[in-house]
């Protein structure tokens, strides 16, 4: 069972997007993803100023079990990577939709948000993954 | 659906994340595997190891049979209750499995072998036992749980009757005793003190629940792997297999060459390898950068050649990555490891990495 907040958007690769004021998209990995990865031990977030395109490998989350790329769900310029994760990567396991955010991206094109999955569609995806 | 131990439903009810392990549905964690690891180093943790295979060997010729079958010397098991760790080899010197052997009586020995190699091991043992007139009994009626950590023996013994408690706590390391239907061994795979309990399968769930009630934390295979690697203990299938000898696997100490007349299977091949010079050695690695060492990553040794990581992980006790690796014999103290295309620096150390819950690394 995993938590899927209804107000967020999602990708098929288990990233979530929260739209913040002034055209900023906040990005992280879902509860389903953090459960599958297990205890996270290292996280690499992109530097402010980096330009990303949809689908670019933009961050890396590494658990005891495996390393996993995190793909940019939207195109734009990274305004901030979550610096707290360098010291305490386990925040992602504890609070993946809050303190566990990975990066904030200034959107190039807000229409890209329409291509993302809503919470219901993501829930269905996760449920079908389980079988 | 894989094979299931008698504790399968208990694990599911406890919310364990289940995975396939060598054909068995086993718990990898019940929550945070890092917390489970710390529980074993600081207190006491509980592992279901009922997937492992218990094999009883009986008959007048058991000792002489074992003198041939295993690379360590059964003569070391001079009294009932004593146990040893050994490899079982092919004529080529390649390792069929690693296992523990207990002496339970003059004509009764018990082997505990790995789950993933059970069929292969049984076939090999049966084939050779037949020639020797030794009976081989796979004990599917038994289940096994490990209780490990500095408080493990005390918490476990507190659940026993007064006389059983005294006998259990009197056991030396690598000794076991039968206490009624319960067999207790002071052995383990974590580098901590503790017991491994062998019980009738029908009573294992009760033992598990009572140990939980005594404050022993449930631990899965994830923690089991980080604990054993910190303790410098090999995992069959990763650190060694039929293509490697004990001499290239850090297991020379488990081979007893001293009695010249003891013609154990694989002896000639090992002696030939020693005479020619063993080309590869088995070492510990500590990653100096951020990252995680993992099995099969390439190890580059400047001016010497290349090797391979056999098992790697993140060490919760040391808070950095460690690994076991097979490298050219001339390897010195510094290597590089190819991690997803980047070359990261690692230093060579002698395992174990942790003892009594403390780092042995110095730095």
HADDOCK unambig.tbl for C-alpha pairs under 7 A between the chains (distance, minus, plus):
assign (segid A and resid 39 and name CA) (segid B and resid 32 and name CA) 6.14 0.50 0.50
assign (segid A and resid 39 and name CA) (segid B and resid 33 and name CA) 6.76 0.50 0.50
assign (segid A and resid 39 and name CA) (segid B and resid 34 and name CA) 6.73 0.50 0.50
assign (segid A and resid 42 and name CA) (segid B and resid 291 and name CA) 6.79 0.50 0.50
assign (segid A and resid 64 and name CA) (segid B and resid 313 and name CA) 6.20 0.50 0.50
assign (segid A and resid 64 and name CA) (segid B and resid 314 and name CA) 5.56 0.50 0.50
